[in-house]
């Protein structure tokens, strides 16, 4: 549905900061040189799979697609606001693919960073 309601893009001033909404709570902020992901979550699963407790795995093709769309190959950081699955599930893979630092409260981000070691 959200794909059918896209706004037309206007000309972007060279000295502007751009915000790209990635769905759910995900944002990519960039000034054209430095980029920051905030709660990047693009692996979409229906409520049934979530509610029943299916094993939910990051959808790497979508993650790579969004990194290309946002131009976030060299993002500086991935910010984590809180630890709900729809805010953190894709964080390790965005950070690994871009070389970005994961930033958030220790109790929330430590397990996410550990996932990068456990699931390279």
Secondary structure, DSSP 4 states (H G I P E B T S, - for coil): -GGGGPPPPPPPPTT--EEEEEETTEEEEESSS-EEEES-------HHHHHHTPPP---HHHHHHHHHHHTGGG-SEEE-----HHHHTTHHHHHHHHTPEEES-HHHHHHHHHHHHHT-
